[in-house]
Amino acid sequence: MTTILAEARRASADVHPLVAFRLAALRGRSTPAVIAGAGLFFFMTAAFAVLPALLDGAQSSDRALSMLLLLPTAYLAFLVTTTFAIIGAGGGRELLPRDEGVAFPVSPTTDHLGALMLVPLNIAWILQGWSLLGLTAFAAGAQNLWAVQITTLAWLFFGTALAQAIAWAVEGVRRLPHGSWVVKGGGALLALGTVSLVLADNVTAALDQSPTLDAVVVALNGRHVNGRWATGTAVIIVGGVMAVAVGAFVAHLVARRPPLEELQADGRAIAPRAIARSELAALVRTDRSSVWRSVPLRRGFLILALIPGLVAAAGQLEWEMLPVLPGLVASGSALLFGVNAWALDGVGAVWRDSLPVRPDLVFAARVWVLCEVLLVASALTLVVGGLRAGGLPTTSEATALLATLVVVSLQVVARSMHWSVRRPFAMDLRSARGTPAPPLAMVTYSSYPALTSTLTGMVFAVAAQADDPRLSLVLAVPFLLAAVRRLAITRREWSTPDTRAYVVATVSTR
C-alpha cells in the first residue's frame, strides 16, 4: 500500500509540470481564448445544472416522470459511449506524445492520470455531461438541487474513471499474442447480443435492469439530504477512486507490452500494384492506403460508424429523424485525421511535396479520400440505424437523407481542409492514442463541425416531412455552393508556394 501511495504522489507531481508545459506552448491570442473558453464552459455547466429545475415544466408531474424514466438510460449511455471512445483511442489520449516521451519519460500512472484529464476535452463527453445535469435538474426540481447534482457529478467522475480502467484492460488484452482477435471476437459477440435484443424487442426490458437505476435513486434522494443519499454518493465517489487506482495498475501492465497491431502494420510488406493510369489516381491510391492501412484509423472509423447506428436502431428512430445522424458521424470521422489532413503524411510530407505533380491534384486527392471516409461512415450509420426505422422511407425522406449525406460531408470536408492549410500541426497519427491536433485545439475542432452539421441535419429533418421531395434538393443548393466556395479558396491558398512550404515543414517536423 505504501508503494502504491508513493507512486500516486510521484505521478500527481509529474502531471502538473506536463500540464504547465502544454499551456506554456500557447502564444498570442491563444491564452485569452483558453481563459474565455474555460469561463464559458463553467458558465454553461452551471446553467445546465440549475436552469432546467426552474422551468415550469419541471413542476409538471407527467414531464418530470418522463425524464425520470430516461435518466437510468442516460446514465448508462454515458458510461458505454465513454468506454468505447477510450477503447478506440487505445487507452485514452496522451498528455505527452509518444515521441516526446522517449526524451522525457513519464510513469504509466502519470500517463493514466493525464489521459483521465484529457477525457473531458471532448465535445461528445461535454454534451453528455451537460445533458445528464440538465435531465437530472428537470426531473428532480429545485429542492436541494445542489445535493442532487453532487451525485450527478460523482457519477460523471465514476463513469469516466471506470471507462478508462476498462479501456486499459482491453488494450492489455489486445497486446497479448492473438489478443487483437480476442478483442474483435468480443466486439462481434457484443454487437450480435445488441442486435438480438433489438430484433427481439427486448431493449426496454434490458434497460429496466440497468445498474444505473441505483445511481439515479441515490441522486433523487438528495432532494431530502438523507442518509441513503450521503452513503450512496460516498460509495460512487469511492468507486471512482478505486477505478482510478485499478486503471493505474492495469496501465503499468499494458506499458510492459508493445502495441503489436501497430508494429505489425509498420513492418508489413506490401506487394506493389500496377501503375495507376493517371497522376490523380496514383495520389488517391496513396492517400487511401495511408488511411485504410492504419490500425488506429480503421478502429476509430468502425466505432464512429457503428455506435450511433446501433443507438438509433435501439431507439427506433424514424426515417424523418435520421438526417441528424450523418452530421454527427461526419464531424466525428473528420477528427480522425481530416482536421489536420496533411499530418497524414508525417515525415514523408517533404517527399510527397517533391513529386512532379501539380499542387491542385495533391489537394484534390486529399479531398477525395476524406470525402470517401466521411460518406462511407455516414452511410453505414444510416444503414444500421434504418434497420428498425419502420419499413422503407418515403420519397421525401429518402431524398432528405441523400441530400444530408452529401451536404454535411462536403461541409465538414471544406472546413477540415481549411483548418488543415491554415493551422497545421506536427502530430504522430501512427499511434492509436495520437490525435491530429493538440488537446485544446481538438475541443474547437470537435465543437464547430458538430454544431453546424447538426443544425444542417435538423433543417433536412424538417424537409423530410414535406410532401414534395424537391424541397430537400432546393435547400441543398446554397449549402453545397458555400462548401464548394470554401474549398476553392483553400485550394488557391494551398497552391501558393509559401503556404505549401509552411504546411509541409510543419507537419514533417519530428
C-alpha positions in Angstrom: 0.0 0.0 0.0 2.9 2.4 0.8 4.4 1.7 -2.6 1.1 2.5 -4.3 0.6 5.7 -2.4 4.2 6.8 -3.2 3.7 6.1 -6.9 0.5 8.1 -6.8 2.2 11.1 -5.2 5.0 11.0 -7.8 2.5 10.7 -10.7 0.5 13.6 -9.4 3.7 15.7 -9.1 4.6 14.8 -12.7 1.2 15.7 -14.1 1.5 19.4 -13.0 4.7 20.2 -15.0 3.3 18.4 -18.0 0.1 20.5 -18.0 2.2 23.6 -17.4 4.4 22.6 -20.4 1.3 22.2 -22.6 -0.1 25.6 -21.5 3.3 27.3 -22.0 3.1 26.4 -25.7 0.2 28.8 -26.1 1.1 32.1 -27.7 -0.5 35.4 -28.6 -4.3 35.2 -28.7 -4.4 31.6 -27.6 -4.1 32.2 -23.8 -7.1 34.7 -23.7 -9.0 32.3 -25.8 -8.4 29.4 -23.4 -9.4 31.6 -20.4 -12.6 32.7 -22.2 -13.3 29.1 -23.2 -12.8 27.9 -19.6 -15.1 30.6 -18.3 -17.8 29.8 -20.9 -17.5 26.1 -20.0 -18.1 26.6 -16.3 -21.0 29.1 -17.1 -22.7 26.6 -19.4 -22.2 23.8 -16.9 -23.8 25.8 -14.1 -26.6 26.8 -16.4 -27.4 23.2 -17.4 -27.2 22.1 -13.8 -29.6 24.8 -12.4 -31.9 26.4 -15.0 -33.9 23.3 -16.1 -35.1 22.9 -12.4 -36.6 26.4 -12.6 -38.7 25.8 -15.7 -42.4 25.5 -15.4 -42.2 22.1 -17.0 -40.2 20.8 -14.0 -43.3 21.2 -11.9 -45.4 19.1 -14.2 -45.6 15.5 -12.9 -46.0 14.0 -16.3 -43.0 15.6 -17.8 -40.9 15.0 -14.7 -41.9 11.4 -14.8 -40.8 11.1 -18.4 -37.4 12.5 -17.5 -37.1 10.1 -14.6 -37.7 7.2 -16.8 -35.0 8.4 -19.2 -32.4 9.0 -16.5 -31.1 5.4 -16.0 -30.7 5.0 -19.7 -28.9 8.4 -20.0 -26.5 7.4 -17.2 -25.8 4.1 -18.8 -25.3 5.7 -22.3 -22.7 8.0 -20.8 -20.7 5.0 -19.4 -21.0 3.0 -22.6 -20.1 5.7 -25.1 -17.2 7.0 -23.0 -15.9 3.4 -22.7 -16.0 2.8 -26.4 -14.4 6.2 -27.2 -11.4 5.5 -24.9 -11.1 1.9 -26.2 -11.0 3.3 -29.8 -8.1 5.6 -28.6 -6.1 2.6 -27.4 -6.3 3.7 -23.7 -7.1 7.4 -23.9 -5.4 10.4 -25.2 -1.8 11.2 -24.3 -0.8 14.2 -22.3 2.7 13.7 -23.6 3.0 12.3 -27.2 4.9 9.0 -27.6 7.9 10.6 -29.5 8.4 13.2 -26.8 8.1 10.6 -24.1 11.3 9.0 -25.3 13.3 12.0 -24.2 11.1 12.8 -21.2 9.9 9.5 -19.8 6.9 9.5 -17.5 5.5 6.7 -15.5 2.4 4.7 -16.6 0.5 6.2 -13.6 1.2 9.7 -14.8 0.2 8.7 -18.3 -3.1 7.3 -16.9 -3.9 10.4 -14.9 -3.1 12.6 -17.9 -5.4 10.5 -20.1 -8.2 11.0 -17.5 -7.7 14.7 -17.5 -8.0 14.8 -21.3 -11.2 12.8 -21.5 -13.4 15.9 -20.7 -11.7 17.8 -23.5 -14.1 16.2 -26.0 -17.4 17.7 -27.2 -19.2 14.4 -27.0 -18.2 14.0 -23.3 -19.2 17.6 -22.6 -22.6 17.4 -24.3 -23.4 14.1 -22.5 -22.3 15.6 -19.2 -24.5 18.7 -19.7 -27.4 16.5 -20.8 -27.1 14.4 -17.6 -27.0 17.6 -15.5 -30.0 19.1 -17.3 -32.2 16.0 -17.3 -31.5 15.4 -13.6 -32.3 19.0 -12.7 -35.5 18.9 -14.7 -36.6 15.6 -13.1 -35.6 16.4 -9.5 -36.8 20.0 -9.3 -35.3 22.9 -7.3 -35.5 21.2 -3.9 -31.9 20.7 -2.6 -30.7 20.7 -6.1 -27.1 21.1 -5.0 -27.2 17.7 -3.3 -28.7 16.0 -6.4 -26.1 17.5 -8.7 -23.3 16.5 -6.4 -24.3 12.9 -7.1 -24.6 13.5 -10.8 -21.0 14.9 -10.8 -19.9 12.0 -8.8 -21.3 9.7 -11.4 -19.6 11.6 -14.2 -16.3 11.0 -12.3 -17.0 7.4 -11.6 -18.2 6.6 -15.2 -15.1 8.3 -16.7 -12.7 6.5 -14.4 -14.4 3.1 -14.9 -14.4 3.6 -18.7 -10.6 4.4 -18.6 -9.9 1.3 -16.5 -11.9 -0.9 -18.9 -10.2 0.6 -21.9 -6.8 -0.1 -20.4 -7.8 -3.7 -19.8 -9.0 -4.1 -23.4 -5.7 -2.6 -24.6 -3.8 -5.0 -22.4 -5.7 -7.9 -24.0 -5.1 -6.5 -27.4 -1.3 -6.5 -26.9 -1.2 -10.2 -26.0 -0.4 -12.8 -28.7 -3.5 -13.1 -30.8 -5.1 -10.6 -28.5 -6.5 -8.5 -31.3 -8.6 -11.4 -32.5 -9.9 -11.9 -28.9 -10.9 -8.2 -28.8 -12.5 -8.4 -32.2 -14.4 -11.6 -31.2 -15.6 -10.0 -28.1 -16.8 -6.9 -30.0 -18.6 -9.1 -32.5 -20.3 -11.0 -29.7 -21.3 -7.8 -28.1 -22.7 -6.5 -31.4 -24.6 -9.7 -32.0 -26.1 -9.5 -28.5 -27.2 -5.9 -29.1 -28.7 -6.8 -32.5 -30.6 -9.8 -30.9 -32.0 -7.6 -28.2 -33.1 -5.1 -30.8 -34.7 -7.7 -33.1 -36.4 -9.4 -30.2 -37.7 -6.0 -29.0 -36.2 -6.6 -25.5 -34.3 -3.4 -25.3 -36.7 -1.8 -22.9 -36.7 -4.8 -20.6 -32.9 -4.9 -20.6 -32.6 -1.2 -19.8 -35.1 -1.6 -16.9 -32.5 -3.9 -15.3 -29.7 -1.4 -15.7 -27.5 -1.0 -12.6 -27.5 2.8 -13.2 -31.1 2.7 -11.7 -29.5 2.6 -8.3 -27.4 5.7 -9.1 -30.5 7.6 -10.1 -32.3 6.6 -6.9 -29.3 7.9 -4.9 -29.3 11.2 -6.8 -33.0 11.7 -6.2 -32.6 11.0 -2.5 -30.5 14.2 -2.5 -33.8 16.1 -2.5 -34.2 15.1 1.1 -30.5 15.0 2.0 -30.9 11.8 3.9 -28.5 9.0 4.9 -29.2 7.0 1.8 -28.1 9.9 -0.4 -24.9 10.5 1.7 -24.0 6.9 1.8 -24.8 6.2 -1.9 -22.9 9.3 -3.1 -19.9 8.4 -1.0 -20.0 4.9 -2.5 -20.0 6.3 -6.0 -17.0 8.6 -5.2 -15.1 5.8 -3.5 -15.8 3.6 -6.5 -14.4 6.2 -8.8 -11.2 6.5 -6.8 -10.9 2.7 -6.9 -11.4 2.7 -10.6 -8.6 5.3 -10.9 -6.3 3.1 -8.9 -7.2 -0.1 -10.8 -6.7 1.8 -14.1 -3.2 2.9 -13.0 -2.4 -0.7 -12.1 -3.6 -2.0 -15.5 -1.7 0.8 -17.2 1.5 -0.5 -15.7 0.8 -3.9 -17.1 -0.1 -2.5 -20.6 3.1 -0.4 -20.6 5.2 -3.6 -20.4 3.9 -4.9 -23.7 4.5 -3.4 -27.2 1.5 -2.4 -29.4 1.5 -5.5 -31.6 -1.1 -4.3 -34.1 0.7 -1.1 -34.8 4.1 -2.7 -35.1 2.9 -5.4 -37.4 1.3 -2.8 -39.6 4.5 -0.8 -39.7 6.6 -3.9 -40.6 4.2 -5.5 -43.1 5.5 -6.0 -46.6 3.1 -4.6 -49.3 3.2 -6.1 -52.7 3.5 -3.5 -55.5 0.4 -3.0 -57.7 0.1 -1.9 -61.3 0.9 1.7 -62.1 -2.0 4.0 -61.9 -3.4 5.3 -65.1 -3.2 9.0 -64.1 -1.4 11.2 -61.6 -4.6 11.8 -59.7 -5.4 8.1 -59.4 -1.9 7.5 -58.1 -2.2 10.2 -55.5 -5.7 9.0 -54.4 -4.4 5.4 -54.1 -1.5 6.6 -51.9 -3.8 8.6 -49.6 -6.4 5.9 -49.5 -3.8 3.3 -48.4 -2.5 5.7 -45.7 -5.9 5.7 -44.2 -7.2 2.2 -44.5 -3.8 0.5 -43.7 -3.7 2.5 -40.4 -4.8 0.4 -37.4 -5.9 3.4 -35.3 -7.8 5.0 -38.1 -9.7 1.8 -39.0 -10.5 1.2 -35.4 -11.8 4.7 -34.9 -13.8 4.6 -38.1 -15.7 1.4 -37.1 -16.6 2.8 -33.7 -17.8 6.1 -35.1 -19.8 4.4 -37.9 -21.4 1.6 -35.9 -22.2 3.0 -32.4 -24.5 5.9 -33.5 -26.3 3.5 -35.9 -26.8 0.9 -33.1 -28.1 3.6 -30.7 -30.5 4.8 -33.4 -31.7 1.3 -34.1 -32.2 0.6 -30.4 -34.2 3.8 -30.0 -36.2 3.0 -33.2 -35.7 6.4 -34.7 -38.0 7.1 -37.6 -36.7 7.9 -41.1 -37.6 11.6 -40.7 -35.2 11.9 -37.7 -32.3 10.0 -39.2 -30.9 13.1 -41.1 -29.5 14.3 -37.8 -27.0 11.3 -37.7 -24.8 12.0 -40.8 -23.7 15.3 -39.4 -22.6 13.9 -36.1 -20.8 10.9 -37.7 -19.1 13.1 -40.4 -17.8 15.6 -37.8 -16.6 12.8 -35.6 -14.9 11.0 -38.5 -13.1 14.2 -39.5 -11.4 14.2 -36.1 -9.6 11.0 -37.0 -7.3 12.9 -39.4 -9.3 15.4 -41.5 -8.9 18.5 -39.4 -5.1 18.2 -39.9 -5.2 16.2 -43.2 -1.5 16.9 -44.2 -0.3 15.3 -41.0 -1.3 12.0 -42.5 2.0 12.1 -44.5 4.1 12.8 -41.4 7.8 12.9 -42.2 7.0 11.8 -45.7 5.4 15.1 -46.5 8.7 16.5 -47.8 9.0 13.6 -50.3 5.3 13.9 -51.3 5.8 17.6 -52.0 8.8 16.9 -54.2 6.8 14.8 -56.6 6.4 16.3 -60.1 2.7 16.8 -59.9 0.5 19.9 -59.7 -0.4 21.1 -56.2 -4.1 21.2 -57.0 -4.0 17.5 -57.9 -2.5 16.8 -54.4 -5.2 18.9 -52.8 -8.0 17.2 -54.9 -6.7 13.7 -54.0 -6.8 14.5 -50.2 -10.3 16.0 -50.6 -11.4 12.9 -52.5 -10.2 10.4 -49.8 -11.6 12.5 -47.0 -15.0 12.6 -48.7 -14.8 8.8 -49.1 -14.2 8.2 -45.4 -17.0 10.6 -44.3 -19.5 9.3 -46.8 -18.8 5.6 -46.1 -19.0 6.2 -42.3 -22.3 8.2 -42.5 -23.9 5.7 -45.0 -23.0 2.8 -42.7 -24.6 4.6 -39.8 -27.8 5.2 -41.8 -28.0 1.6 -42.9 -27.7 0.3 -39.3 -30.0 3.0 -37.9 -32.6 2.3 -40.6 -33.0 -1.4 -39.7 -35.8 -0.6 -37.3 -36.9 2.7 -38.7 -40.3 1.2 -39.8 -40.4 0.0 -43.4 -39.0 1.8 -46.4 -38.5 5.6 -46.4 -40.9 7.7 -48.4 -39.5 9.6 -51.4 -39.2 12.8 -49.4 -37.4 11.0 -46.6 -35.0 9.2 -48.9 -34.2 12.5 -50.8 -33.7 14.3 -47.5 -31.3 11.6 -46.3 -29.3 11.6 -49.5 -29.1 15.4 -49.5 -28.0 15.5 -45.9 -25.3 12.8 -46.6 -23.8 14.8 -49.4 -24.2 18.3 -47.8 -22.8 17.6 -44.4 -19.9 15.5 -45.8 -18.9 18.4 -48.1 -19.4 20.9 -45.3 -17.1 19.0 -43.0 -14.5 18.4 -45.7 -14.4 22.1 -46.6 -14.0 23.2 -43.0 -11.4 20.4 -42.3 -9.2 21.3 -45.4 -9.5 25.0 -44.4 -8.1 24.2 -40.9 -5.5 21.8 -42.4 -4.0 24.6 -44.5 -4.4 27.5 -42.1 -3.4 25.7 -38.8 -1.2 22.6 -39.4 0.3 20.7 -36.6 3.1 18.1 -36.4 1.3 15.1 -34.9 2.0 11.4 -34.9 -1.0 9.6 -36.3 0.6 6.2 -36.3 -0.2 5.7 -32.6 -3.7 4.6 -31.6 -3.6 7.3 -28.9 -2.5 10.1 -31.2 -4.8 13.0 -32.3 -4.5 15.2 -35.4 -4.2 18.3 -33.2 -3.3 19.3 -29.6 -6.0 18.7 -26.9 -7.2 22.3 -26.6 -7.4 22.7 -30.4 -9.4 19.4 -30.6 -12.1 21.0 -28.4 -12.7 23.7 -31.0 -12.3 21.2 -33.9 -14.9 18.9 -32.4 -17.4 21.6 -31.4 -17.8 23.7 -34.6 -18.4 20.9 -37.1 -20.7 19.1 -34.8 -22.8 22.2 -34.2 -23.0 23.3 -37.8 -23.6 19.8 -39.2 -26.2 19.0 -36.6 -28.1 22.2 -37.4 -27.9 21.3 -41.1 -29.3 17.9 -40.4 -32.2 19.4 -38.5 -33.0 21.5 -41.5 -33.3 18.4 -43.7 -35.1 16.5 -40.9 -37.9 19.2 -41.3 -37.7 18.9 -45.1 -38.1 15.1 -44.8 -41.7 15.7 -43.6 -42.7 17.8 -46.6 -44.8 16.3 -49.4 -42.6 17.5 -52.2 -39.1 15.7 -52.2 -37.7 18.6 -54.3 -37.6 20.8 -51.2 -34.6 18.9 -49.9 -32.8 19.4 -53.3 -33.5 23.1 -53.3 -32.3 23.5 -49.7 -29.1 21.6 -50.5 -28.0 24.1 -53.2 -26.9 27.0 -51.0 -25.1 24.7 -48.6 -23.2 23.0 -51.4 -22.3 26.3 -53.1 -20.9 27.6 -49.8 -18.9 24.5 -49.2 -17.5 24.5 -52.8 -16.6 28.1 -52.4 -14.6 27.4 -49.3 -12.8 24.5 -50.9 -11.9 26.7 -53.9 -10.4 29.4 -51.6 -8.5 26.8 -49.7 -7.2 25.2 -52.9 -5.8 28.5 -54.1 -4.1 29.0 -50.7 -2.6 25.5 -50.9 -1.3 26.2 -54.4 0.7 29.2 -53.1 4.4 28.0 -52.7 4.9 29.9 -49.4 1.7 28.4 -47.8 2.5 24.9 -49.0 6.1 25.1 -47.8 4.8 26.2 -44.4 2.4 23.3 -44.1 4.9 20.7 -45.3 7.6 22.0 -43.0 5.2 22.0 -40.0 3.7 18.5 -40.4 7.0 16.9 -41.2 8.7 18.2 -38.0 9.6 15.5 -35.5 
